[in-house]
């Protein structure tokens, strides 16, 4: 498991593809902490950029 520098602002992670599930990846702990450790996250596509934010439970 990688250790992230305390002041890191960029995180490179691998992406896996499983036929029946789609793509998956591990979210770095500092990112989840910055999001407030939500149960759900939301991806928002804005042109060629993607935002990630905490989401309300369904």
C-alpha positions in Angstrom: 0.0 0.0 0.0 1.5 3.3 -1.0 2.3 6.0 1.5 1.4 9.5 0.4 3.3 12.6 1.4 1.4 14.8 3.9 1.3 17.7 1.5 0.7 15.7 -1.7 -1.9 17.2 -4.1 -1.7 14.7 -7.0 -2.3 10.9 -6.7 -1.6 8.4 -9.5 -3.6 5.1 -9.2 -4.1 2.1 -11.3 -7.4 1.3 -13.1 -8.7 -2.3 -13.6 -11.5 -3.5 -15.9 -13.8 -6.4 -15.2 -16.2 -7.4 -17.9 -19.3 -7.6 -15.7 -18.6 -4.7 -13.4 -16.7 -2.1 -15.5 -13.8 0.0 -14.3 -12.5 0.1 -10.7 -9.7 1.8 -8.8 -8.6 2.4 -5.3 -9.2 5.9 -3.9 -6.2 7.2 -2.0 -6.8 7.8 1.7 -5.9 11.5 1.6 -8.6 12.0 -1.1 -11.2 10.3 0.9 -10.2 12.3 4.0 -10.5 15.6 2.0 -14.0 14.5 0.8 -15.0 13.9 4.4 -15.0 10.1 4.1 -18.4 9.9 2.4 -20.2 6.6 1.8 -20.8 7.7 -1.9 -18.9 9.8 -4.3 -20.1 11.5 -7.5 -18.3 12.0 -10.8 -19.3 15.1 -12.8 -18.1 15.3 -16.4 -17.5 18.9 -17.6 -16.2 18.7 -21.1 -12.8 17.0 -21.0 -12.5 17.4 -17.2 -14.0 15.3 -14.4 -14.8 16.5 -10.9 -15.2 14.2 -7.9 -17.2 15.2 -4.9 -18.9 13.6 -1.9 -22.5 12.5 -2.7 -25.6 12.0 -0.6 -26.7 8.4 0.0 -29.3 7.2 -2.4 
